[in-house]
Amino acid sequence: MKTKKIKEKKKKGGKNKKKEMIVYTYGVFDLFHRGHIELLRDAKALGDKLMVGLFTDEIVKKFKREPIIPLDHRIPMLEHCVFVDRVVIQEELHPDKNIRTHKPHILAKGPGAGWGEGNTEIPGAKTMSEIGGKVVVLEYHEGISTSQIIKKIKGE
């Protein structure tokens, strides 16, 4: 009987379960390309689980341009990426609401989506500090971007 109780405790996630390190990153992920893969790979390497906040089409239109691939198509693309454990919708440019809701341990962010071009404060950094998390700045991988792909298609 004692053995059975111990097994049940482990099954329910008792004291024997290791706390998983959750990493959060966010973005548009339009015209999914190698740069996105490298960012997601680098973010996932920081913890056990990678949660990705995916901007709604409305948010993308406000700060960038109309996305080429709509949200309902971008969701399954990310869900099927081997580095991504969970996709959540990000309805605001700043990730504060999702950070407060999901309480990740690490916010991993590459340049873009409101910072990195003269603006040194990463959106969500203050909220991460408030919940006891940390922020990791990811490297920008040169050579490909959604903007470059669009320019190439347009022949610019």
PEQUI-V104068 format. One line per field, one symbol per residue. phi: phi as a letter, one per 20 degrees, with the letter a starting at -180 (. if undefined). psi: psi as a letter, one per 20 degrees, with the letter a starting at -180 (. if undefined). A space follows every 10 residues. Layout:
phi=???
psi=???
This chain:
phi=.fffffffff ffnfffeffe eedccbrele lgbgffgfff fffffebecd ddedffgfff gfdcafffdf gfefgfgfge ffeeebdced ecfeegffff felfecddbe folnbodnde efgoffffff enecdceefe efobbfffff ffffme
psi=ggggggghgg hikbhipppp oppprraglq mprhhgghgh ghghiiahpp ppppqrhggg hhierpqgpq gihhghghhj phiphppqpo jqgpjgghgh gilrhpoppr qrljrimhoi pppigghggh jjarpppqqp oqhqrgghgg gggik.
